[in-house]
Amino acid sequence: MRFLAISLCAIAVLPATSHAQQSAPLKPQGPTIQAAAVGFRVSEAKVDASTKVASTALVQRHQGQDVALMAVGVGAMIAGALITGTAGTIIIIGGAAMALYGLYHYLE
């Protein structure tokens, strides 16, 4: 039994010691994001500083807080549906208001 266990360990270690598991350096293959883009492309040399500032301002809109408001609002609506009575209704209305507020700022 020991001989079988030692043999299995040796077989498992053998490819690593013989460099059989090392791959050749990876070359980019297949489709790329640049190839999938549709439309005109502007090279970095033609973009001036004002265009870069305007484009980064649009990308960095801090949408995480808006998405969090929507998620917490939906969670509150689910919790309110599980809670019976007037308290559950109030929690549902509050959750709906929170989710709609987050959606408004997300779409703005």
C-alpha positions in Angstrom: 0.0 0.0 0.0 2.9 2.3 0.8 4.5 1.6 -2.5 1.2 2.6 -4.3 1.0 5.8 -2.4 4.7 6.7 -3.1 4.2 5.8 -6.8 1.2 8.1 -7.0 3.1 11.0 -5.4 6.0 10.4 -7.8 3.7 10.4 -10.8 2.1 13.7 -9.5 5.4 15.4 -9.1 7.1 14.1 -12.3 5.4 16.6 -14.7 6.5 19.5 -12.6 10.1 18.4 -12.4 10.4 17.6 -16.1 9.0 21.1 -17.0 6.1 19.4 -18.9 3.6 21.8 -17.4 5.3 25.0 -18.6 3.7 26.7 -21.5 5.1 28.8 -24.2 4.9 32.6 -23.8 1.3 33.7 -24.5 0.6 35.6 -27.6 -2.7 37.5 -27.9 -5.0 35.3 -29.9 -8.6 35.5 -30.9 -10.8 38.6 -30.9 -9.7 41.7 -29.0 -11.7 44.7 -27.7 -10.1 47.0 -30.2 -11.1 44.7 -33.1 -14.7 44.6 -31.7 -15.1 48.3 -31.6 -17.5 49.8 -34.2 -17.1 53.3 -35.4 -14.4 55.9 -35.7 -11.3 55.7 -33.5 -9.4 58.7 -32.3 -5.7 58.2 -31.7 -4.3 59.4 -28.4 -2.0 61.9 -30.2 -5.1 63.8 -31.5 -6.9 64.1 -28.2 -6.2 67.4 -26.4 -6.4 67.9 -22.6 -9.9 69.3 -22.5 -11.3 66.2 -24.2 -9.6 63.9 -21.7 -10.9 65.9 -18.8 -14.5 65.8 -20.2 -14.4 62.1 -20.9 -13.0 61.1 -17.5 -15.6 63.3 -15.8 -18.4 61.3 -17.6 -16.8 57.9 -16.6 -16.3 58.7 -12.9 -19.9 59.5 -11.9 -19.8 57.6 -8.6 -22.7 55.4 -9.5 -22.0 52.9 -6.7 -24.0 54.9 -4.1 -27.0 55.1 -6.5 -26.9 51.3 -7.1 -26.5 50.7 -3.4 -29.6 52.8 -2.7 -31.6 50.8 -5.2 -30.4 47.5 -3.8 -31.2 48.5 -0.2 -34.5 49.9 -1.2 -35.5 46.6 -2.9 -34.2 44.7 0.1 -36.4 46.9 2.4 -39.4 46.2 0.2 -38.8 42.4 0.5 -38.4 42.7 4.2 -41.6 44.8 4.5 -43.5 42.2 2.5 -42.4 39.6 5.1 -43.4 41.8 8.0 -47.1 41.8 8.5 -49.3 44.7 9.5 -48.9 48.4 9.4 -45.1 48.3 10.1 -44.6 46.1 7.0 -46.5 48.6 4.9 -44.5 51.5 6.1 -41.2 49.6 5.4 -42.4 48.7 1.9 -43.2 52.4 1.2 -39.9 53.5 2.6 -38.0 50.9 0.6 -39.8 51.9 -2.6 -39.0 55.6 -2.0 -35.3 54.7 -1.4 -35.1 52.6 -4.5 -36.8 55.2 -6.7 -34.5 57.9 -5.3 -31.5 55.8 -6.2 -32.9 55.1 -9.7 -33.5 58.8 -10.2 -29.9 59.7 -9.4 -28.6 56.7 -11.4 -30.4 57.7 -14.5 -29.6 61.4 -14.1 
